[in-house]
Amino acid sequence: MRLPFRLLLVATLGLAAAAPVWSAPADTALTLAVAGEHRDPKHVARDVWRHPAETLTFFGVRPDMTVVEVWPGGGWYTEILAPYLRQTGKLYVADFVVDTDKASDYVKRSHARLMDKFAALPGIYDRVEITAAGQPDRWAIAPAGTADLVLTFRNVHNWLAAGYDTRMFQAFYDALKPGGTLGVVEHRARPGTDLDTMKRSGYVTEAYVIQLAEAAGFKRADSSEINANPADDTNHPEGVWTLPPSLRLGDKDREKYTAIGESDRMTLKFVKPAL
């Protein structure tokens, strides 16, 4: 009998057990990818809050899939997906749009760091295909109708603030095969939170994310509390960025916010209807 990933990793690596979470068994390849020595140690330290094996298992990832990761940031999940899919699958990484005069210095620096990360470890990242998503008019995150799974982690608030959240969800729909899956993890606002507060705080209501997905044509398939954090009341002076890993207040109340941990998050699965 295979152990659930969390127990296997604890037993194998001698890690301290974390709080109980949803834990379907991860396949061996996924377990190895999560435990890979190539991963940034700062990223590994976030596993206790982000539950990568459990989350990807919930979304139904398999090593022979075509997967699109949208706006990967520093490549936290890319570190796991790239080796996992390298032999029999395909990974598209839809990053920021940088070849435009409107691209900010932050966007350019972030993209450059990601490209340097890929170049430094060709044995991990040489088969990753880079696309771009965002304004102006860059929505083809993968060839239309080719993806089995589209994934986005903690990004919906960015698109909401920028005013093209609806267009991004349409891009997800267009990239997926009929019957394909969209997996969304996002900072979760309290029900009834208004749009201005969502834009300012970085927390988005589940109802709003479901509305975006359904407007694009998706059907809601499932949800999970894998990434829930009941200690987060979402009411912080600098929004979600008050909490780790940003800790925007610096040393002010640092122990308080470190004790809360990372944000309370929704984990939602949607399906593009089959023909």
C-alpha positions as CSV (number, residue, x, y, z in Angstrom):
1,M,0.0,0.0,0.0
2,R,1.4,3.4,-0.9
3,L,1.6,6.0,1.8
4,P,0.0,9.4,1.2
5,F,2.6,11.9,0.0
6,R,2.8,13.8,3.3
7,L,3.5,10.6,5.3
8,L,5.9,9.3,2.8
9,L,8.0,12.5,2.7
10,V,8.0,12.6,6.5
11,A,9.2,9.0,6.7
12,T,11.7,9.4,3.9
13,L,13.2,12.8,4.7
14,G,12.6,13.0,8.5
15,L,10.5,16.1,8.2
16,A,8.3,17.2,11.1
17,A,4.7,16.4,10.5
18,A,2.5,19.3,9.5
19,A,-1.1,19.9,10.3
20,P,-3.5,17.3,8.7
21,V,-4.7,18.2,5.3
22,W,-6.5,16.5,2.4
23,S,-4.1,13.8,1.2
24,A,-4.8,11.5,-1.7
25,P,-1.8,9.3,-2.7
26,A,0.6,11.0,-5.0
27,D,2.1,9.0,-7.8
28,T,5.8,8.1,-7.5
29,A,7.0,10.5,-10.1
30,L,5.2,13.4,-8.4
31,T,6.6,12.5,-5.1
32,L,10.1,12.5,-6.6
33,A,9.6,15.8,-8.3
34,V,8.4,17.5,-5.1
35,A,11.4,16.0,-3.2
36,G,13.9,16.9,-6.0
37,E,17.2,18.5,-4.9
38,H,17.0,21.0,-7.7
39,R,14.2,22.9,-5.9
40,D,15.0,26.2,-4.2
41,P,15.3,25.6,-0.5
42,K,13.2,28.8,0.1
43,H,10.5,27.2,-2.0
44,V,10.6,23.9,-0.2
45,A,10.0,25.8,3.0
46,R,6.7,26.9,1.6
47,D,5.4,23.3,1.0
48,V,3.8,23.2,4.5
49,W,1.5,26.0,3.3
50,R,1.1,25.2,-0.4
51,H,0.7,21.4,-0.3
52,P,2.0,20.8,-3.9
53,A,1.6,17.1,-4.2
54,E,-1.9,17.1,-2.7
55,T,-2.9,20.1,-4.8
56,L,-1.7,18.7,-8.1
57,T,-3.2,15.3,-7.3
58,F,-6.5,17.0,-6.6
59,F,-6.3,18.7,-10.0
60,G,-5.7,15.3,-11.6
61,V,-2.2,15.9,-13.0
62,R,-0.6,12.9,-14.8
63,P,2.9,12.7,-16.3
64,D,1.6,12.2,-19.9
65,M,-0.5,15.4,-19.9
66,T,-0.1,18.7,-21.7
67,V,-0.1,21.3,-18.9
68,V,-0.1,25.1,-19.0
69,E,1.1,27.0,-15.9
70,V,0.0,30.6,-16.1
71,W,2.1,33.4,-14.6
72,P,4.6,31.2,-12.7
73,G,6.3,34.1,-10.8
74,G,9.6,32.7,-9.5
75,G,8.8,29.2,-10.8
76,W,7.6,27.7,-7.5
77,Y,5.3,25.1,-9.2
78,T,7.4,25.0,-12.3
79,E,10.2,23.4,-10.3
80,I,7.8,20.4,-9.8
81,L,5.9,20.4,-13.1
82,A,9.0,20.6,-15.4
83,P,10.7,17.3,-14.2
84,Y,7.4,15.6,-13.7
85,L,6.2,16.2,-17.3
86,R,9.6,16.1,-19.0
87,Q,9.7,12.6,-20.3
88,T,6.1,11.8,-21.5
89,G,4.2,15.1,-21.1
90,K,4.4,18.7,-22.2
91,L,4.7,21.9,-20.1
92,Y,3.9,25.4,-21.4
93,V,4.7,28.3,-19.1
94,A,2.7,31.4,-19.9
95,D,4.7,34.2,-18.3
96,F,4.3,38.0,-18.4
97,V,4.3,40.0,-21.6
98,V,7.7,41.6,-21.7
99,D,8.3,42.7,-25.3
100,T,6.3,45.9,-25.0
101,D,7.0,49.4,-23.9
102,K,4.3,49.0,-21.3
103,A,6.1,46.2,-19.5
104,S,7.2,47.4,-16.0
105,D,10.7,47.0,-14.7
106,Y,9.3,44.5,-12.2
107,V,7.8,42.4,-15.0
108,K,11.1,42.4,-16.9
109,R,13.2,41.5,-13.9
110,S,10.9,38.7,-13.0
111,H,10.9,37.2,-16.5
112,A,14.7,37.5,-16.7
113,R,15.1,35.7,-13.4
114,L,12.8,32.9,-14.6
115,M,14.7,32.6,-17.9
116,D,18.0,32.4,-15.9
117,K,16.6,29.7,-13.7
118,F,15.7,27.6,-16.8
119,A,19.0,28.2,-18.4
120,A,20.9,27.1,-15.3
121,L,19.3,23.7,-15.2
122,P,18.7,22.5,-18.8
123,G,18.3,18.9,-17.6
124,I,15.1,20.0,-15.8
125,Y,13.8,22.9,-18.0
126,D,15.0,22.4,-21.5
127,R,11.7,21.0,-22.8
128,V,9.5,23.8,-21.2
129,E,7.9,26.0,-23.9
130,I,7.5,29.7,-23.0
131,T,4.4,31.6,-24.0
132,A,3.1,34.9,-22.7
133,A,-0.3,36.1,-21.4
134,G,-1.6,39.5,-20.8
135,Q,-2.0,42.9,-22.4
136,P,-1.6,44.0,-25.1
137,D,-3.5,41.1,-26.8
138,R,-1.4,38.2,-25.9
139,W,-3.8,35.4,-25.0
140,A,-2.6,32.3,-26.8
141,I,-1.1,30.5,-23.7
142,A,-0.9,27.3,-25.7
143,P,-2.1,26.1,-29.2
144,A,-5.9,26.2,-29.1
145,G,-7.6,23.0,-27.9
146,T,-4.3,21.2,-27.0
147,A,-4.0,21.4,-23.2
148,D,-5.3,18.7,-20.8
149,L,-4.8,21.0,-17.7
150,V,-4.4,24.7,-17.1
151,L,-3.1,25.8,-13.7
152,T,-2.9,29.2,-12.0
153,F,-1.7,29.8,-8.5
154,R,-2.5,33.0,-6.6
155,N,-2.9,35.2,-9.7
156,V,-6.6,36.1,-10.2
157,H,-6.3,39.2,-8.0
158,N,-3.6,40.5,-10.3
159,W,-5.8,40.2,-13.4
160,L,-8.7,41.6,-11.5
161,A,-6.7,44.7,-10.6
162,A,-5.4,45.0,-14.2
163,G,-8.9,44.7,-15.7
164,Y,-8.4,41.7,-17.8
165,D,-9.5,38.8,-15.6
166,T,-12.4,37.9,-17.9
167,R,-10.0,37.7,-20.9
168,M,-7.6,35.5,-19.1
169,F,-10.2,33.0,-18.2
170,Q,-11.3,32.9,-21.9
171,A,-7.7,32.2,-22.8
172,F,-7.7,29.2,-20.4
173,Y,-10.9,27.9,-22.1
174,D,-9.5,28.3,-25.6
175,A,-6.2,26.4,-24.7
176,L,-8.0,23.4,-23.2
177,K,-9.2,20.4,-25.0
178,P,-12.9,19.5,-24.6
179,G,-13.1,17.8,-21.2
180,G,-9.9,19.5,-20.1
181,T,-9.4,20.8,-16.5
182,L,-8.7,24.3,-15.1
183,G,-7.2,24.4,-11.6
184,V,-7.3,27.6,-9.6
185,V,-5.7,28.4,-6.3
186,E,-6.4,32.0,-5.0
187,H,-6.3,34.0,-1.9
188,R,-9.9,33.8,-0.5
189,A,-11.9,36.8,0.5
190,R,-14.8,36.6,2.9
191,P,-18.2,36.2,1.1
192,G,-19.7,39.5,0.1
193,T,-16.4,41.4,-0.2
194,D,-16.8,44.2,-2.7
195,L,-14.6,44.6,-5.9
196,D,-12.7,47.6,-4.7
197,T,-11.6,45.7,-1.5
198,M,-10.7,42.7,-3.5
199,K,-8.5,44.8,-5.8
200,R,-6.9,46.5,-2.8
201,S,-6.4,43.5,-0.5
202,G,-5.4,40.8,-3.0
203,Y,-8.2,38.5,-1.6
204,V,-10.9,37.4,-4.1
205,T,-14.2,35.7,-3.2
206,E,-14.9,32.2,-4.4
207,A,-18.2,33.5,-5.9
208,Y,-16.3,35.9,-8.1
209,V,-13.8,33.3,-9.4
210,I,-16.7,30.9,-10.1
211,Q,-18.4,33.7,-12.0
212,L,-15.3,34.3,-14.1
213,A,-15.0,30.6,-15.0
214,E,-18.6,30.0,-15.8
215,A,-18.8,33.2,-17.9
216,A,-15.9,31.7,-20.0
217,G,-17.8,28.5,-20.5
218,F,-16.5,26.3,-17.7
219,K,-18.5,24.0,-15.4
220,R,-17.5,23.8,-11.8
221,A,-16.2,20.3,-11.0
222,D,-15.0,20.3,-7.4
223,S,-13.4,22.3,-4.6
224,S,-11.1,21.4,-1.8
225,E,-9.9,22.9,1.5
226,I,-6.3,21.7,0.9
227,N,-5.0,25.2,1.0
228,A,-7.3,26.6,3.7
229,N,-5.9,28.5,6.6
230,P,-8.5,29.2,9.3
231,A,-6.0,31.4,11.2
232,D,-6.2,34.0,8.4
233,D,-9.1,36.5,8.9
234,T,-8.0,38.3,5.7
235,N,-8.1,41.7,7.5
236,H,-4.6,43.1,7.4
237,P,-3.1,46.6,6.9
238,E,-1.3,45.7,3.7
239,G,-3.7,43.1,2.5
240,V,-2.5,39.6,1.6
241,W,1.0,41.0,1.3
242,T,1.1,41.5,5.1
243,L,1.5,37.8,5.5
244,P,4.4,35.5,4.5
245,P,6.2,35.2,2.2
246,S,5.9,39.0,1.5
247,L,5.8,40.3,5.1
248,R,5.4,43.8,3.7
249,L,5.4,45.4,7.2
250,G,9.0,44.2,7.7
251,D,9.7,43.7,11.4
252,K,6.5,45.3,12.6
253,D,4.3,42.6,14.1
254,R,6.5,40.0,12.3
255,E,5.9,37.3,14.8
256,K,2.2,37.8,14.7
257,Y,2.0,37.5,10.9
258,T,4.5,34.6,10.7
259,A,2.4,32.7,13.2
260,I,-0.7,33.2,11.0
261,G,1.2,31.8,8.1
262,E,0.3,32.1,4.4
263,S,-3.1,33.2,3.3
264,D,-6.4,31.3,3.4
265,R,-6.9,30.0,-0.1
266,M,-9.6,28.5,-2.3
267,T,-8.7,25.5,-4.4
268,L,-11.2,25.1,-7.3
269,K,-11.5,22.7,-10.2
270,F,-13.4,23.5,-13.4
271,V,-14.0,21.5,-16.6
272,K,-14.4,22.6,-20.2
273,P,-17.5,20.7,-21.4
274,A,-16.8,17.8,-23.7
275,L,-18.2,18.1,-27.3
